[in-house]
């Protein structure tokens, strides 16, 4: 049986954040030919991007960059000035080495990354529409092999905070490992596989989550899996404040809800706050904006002793800088720059 090999020797440093999930190389295709379709009758697929069947689609630009939820959050948190390590998996190939070099250049510790022989590193093909919105085709590759050996369990138990992103492969087992071994606070932005598992499976983990970070579609999908949802409740799914209240009822301490150009919402046990989008610059590329917003919010919330307004403001500023540039890890600023 083949096993992944830790990329570098472990250090004894205690990290401000340990991020967990995918690391990829991204290939972005920019095209003006996609048609935006309103599909509001389907609460889980309200906006669609369509292309003519059989057509040859013109591409105005091709952009290579790096992505993956855990890698994006790690790079952003390091840019903010925090000590960050990443648990992820890559193939023993050229793309994997490029991913490692990019993380090192961005001051992310790579000692917990495993490389896998005869396995390809994760890659994504991203189609970006004229309004900056995108559709991502993800080839998970080595990201499917995430596991937890003694070194990774020890890191989980020592990290002050954990930022958990989308998981693939045998993710249910991985989720149990993470929540059983973590001693710090957990900030969780679940992926599509986790949301499809539904509330019944996720409920015990949600109760142990410090902050849940989801977009509006993700919140709707999770709530629709609630067997106790009434017909009247379903009518209320268009109300972001209803979504916040419903999610908090599952035992969550804090919920962050992003809603694209409509802004974002957040709530703890005592307060609710709405944050409009910062700036009105044209969105060039929204890839990675959820990772950037969520991880900035988490760091700012910690540094401001739980101030919802401050966390939302700084996260919105960081997100505005990201969408104005190409790539999931571009346009990022430090806390000092965000506070100007």
N, C-alpha and C positions, 0 to 999 in steps of 0.2 A: 504493500500500500504506500503510495507516494504521500509525502507530507510537505507542508510549507516550511520554509526555513526563515527564521527571524533575520531581518535585513542587517541589523547592527547590534552590537553589544548593549545591553540594558544599562541605563544610568540610575543613580539613586535619587534623582531630582523628583520633587513632588510638583506636579503640574497644576496650573490653575484650571485647565480644561483638558479632558481626554475626549476626543471625538471618535465616533465609531460609525463605520459604514463604508461607502464606496469611494474609490479613487479611479479616475478615468482620464483618457485623452479624448478631447472633443473635436469634431470636424463640423463647423457651422456653415450652412449654405443660405445665403441671403437671396430672396426672390421677391419680385413684385407681382407674381402671377397667382398667388394664393388668394382665394375668395373667402372672406369672413362670413360665416353663416350664423344667424341667431337661432338657437335651438332651445329656447327657454322652456319649452314643454317638458324637457328632460332635465330634472334638477341636478343630475350628475354630469351632464354634458351640455351645458348651456351655450357655449360658444365653440364653433367648429371652424377649422381651416380646411378648405377643399381645393383639389386640383382636378383638371379634366382627365378622365380616364384615357389612357393611351397617348396622351400628349407628351411632347418634349418640352420640359420646363426650363426656361431660361434662368440662369443664376448670375447675379450681378457681382457677387463676391464670395470667396471661400476663405474661411478663417480657422486656423488651428489654435487650440488653446487647451487648458486643462480643466477638469471638472470632477464630478462625483460629490454627493452630499457631504460626506465626512471631510474630504479634502478641501472643498470650498469653505466649510465652516472653520476648519483648522487654519487655513491661510488668512481668513478674515480676522479670527481671534488673535493670531500672531501679529497681524498688521495693527490691531488695536493696542498692542503692547503687552499681551499676556503670554505666559509660558504654556505651550501647547504640544501635546503628543497625539498621534493618530494610530488607531487600530484599523488596519485595512489589509487587503491582499492584492498582489500584482503577479503577473506572469514573469518568468525569467526571460524577458525579451527586450527589444530596443525600446518599445513603448513604456515598459515598466521602469527602465532606467531613466527615461525622460521624466516620468512621473516623480521618481525619487529626487532627481536633480531639481525639479521645480519646487518641491516641498522644502528641500534644504535651502534653496535660494530665498525662500520666504520664511526661514527661521522656524520651521516646524520639525520637531523631533521625529525621526523615522525608525527608531529602534524597535517599535512594536509592529511594523509592517512585515508581512511574510511574503516571500517570493516562491512561486510554484513552478517546478520544471514541467515542460511539455504542456503548459497552459498559457493561453493568451491573456494579456492584460485587458481590463475593461475599456471599451470605447463607446462613444455615442455619436450618432449622426443627428444633427439638429437643423431643422428647417425653420427659418425665421421669416415671418410675414412682414409686410410693410409697416405695421403698427408696432413692431418690435416683439410681438408675442411669438411663441415658438411651439413646435411639436418635437419631442425628443424620442429617437429610436435608440434604445439602450441595449448593448451587448454586454452582459454582466461579466463574462470571462471569469478570471480568478476571484472576483468579488463574491462568487457563489460559495467559496470555500472558507468563509470566515469561521474560525473556531476559537476556543479559549483554552490555552494551555496554562501552566502554572505562572509563567511570566505575565501573561495578559490578565489573569485573575488577580495577581498581586497589584498590577497597575490599577485595576478597577477598584480595589480596596483602598488604594492610597490617594487616588485623584480627588481633589477638592470638589470638582464639578464634572459631570459627564454630559456631553451633547450627543444625543443619539439620533441618527438619521435613518434613511431607508435601508432595510436589510433584505438580502436575497438568499438563495440556497436553503439550508436547513435553519431558517431564521427563528422558528419557534423555540428550538433548543437554545439558540444563541440568546434569545430574549430572556429566557429563564436564567442563563448564566450571568447575564449583565445585571439583572435586578437582584439576583441572589448574592452577588459578590460586591456590588457597589456600596460604598459607605457615604459618598458625597451626594450632593443634590443632582437630580436627573432632569435635564431639559430634553424633551422628546418631540421630534418632528417625524411622525411615522410615515412610512412609504405606502404605496398602493397595495402591496401584498398584505401588510399588517392591517390596513383598513378593511380589506375584503374579508379578513377573518372575522370581523364583526365584534360587537360590544361584549358578547358573552365570553369570548376568549380574552379580550383585551382588558376587561374590567379590573382584574387583580393587579395588573401592571399600572393602570391609570391611577389607582389609589396610592401607588408608591411614587408617582411622578410629581416633581415639584412644579414644573411648568410644561403644559402641553401647547405646542405651536402648530397650527394648522391653517390652511386657507379655507375659504368659504365652501368650496366644493368638497374638500376633505371632511370638514365639520358636518356637512349635510349627509355625506355617505356614512359616517360613523353613527350619527343619530338615527338615520333610517334603519340601521341594523338593530335598534332597540325594540325588543318585542313588546314593550309597554307603551310604545308610541301610539297615540290616539289619532283619529281622523282630524280632530281639531288641531292637534299638535302639528300634523303634516302641513296644514294651511299656514302655520306660523314659521315654516322653514325659510321664508324669504326675509325674516326679521333677524338681523345680526345679533340683537340683544337677546332674543329668544335662544339663538344658537349658543351664546355665551352661558346663559343661565342653565341650559340643558346639559352642556358639557360639565359645568361645575357640579351639577347634581350627581355626577359619577365619582365624586370624591376627590376631584382635582383641586389643588391649592390655588393655582393661577392658570388662566387660559389666555392665549394670544391668538387672535383671529385676523388674518390678512384678507383683504378684499380688492386686490389689484388697484386700479385707478380710483376706486372709491375710498381708499385709505385703509386703516386698520383699527381694530378694537382690542381691548384687553380688560380683564377683570380678575380681582382677587376676592377674598371673602367679604371685603368691606367696600370696595370701590370699583367703578367701571369708567373707562376712559376711551374716547375716540380721537384718533390722530389722522388728520387729512394728509394727502400726499404732499410732500415737500417739493416745491418748484414745478414748473410746467415745461421743462425742456423735453424735446422729442425723445421718445424711447427708442434707442438704437437696437438694444438687445437685452431682453428680460431674463436671459438664461442665468440661473443661479441667484436671482434676486430674493427668492424665498429663503435660501440658505444664508445669504448676507443679512437680510432683515432679522431673521430669527436669532442668529448667533450674536449680532450686535445688540439686539434687545436683551438677550440673556446676560451678556457681560455688563451692559449699562444698568440693568436692574440690580445686579449684585453690587456694583460699585456705588449705586445711589441708595442703597439700603431699602430696596423694594419700591422705589418711586416709579409708578406706572407711567406718569406723564413724561418724566425724564427719559426713561428707557424707550418709549415710543418715539419721542422726538429725535433722539440720536440714531435710532434704527432707521427712521424715515430719511434722515440726511444721508446715511450710508447707502441706502437703497437707491436714492436719487442719483448719487455719483456712479453707482454700478450700472444702471440702465442706460446711462449716457455713453457707455463705452462697450466695445465688443468683448466677449468672453465672460465666463462665469466668475473670474477672479480679478477683474480689472476695475479700476476706479475706486479702489478701497483706500480709506484714510485712517489715521491713528485717532485715538480719543482726543489728543491735543488739537488736531486739525478739525475734528467734528465739533469741538466746543468753541471754536472761534466765532 
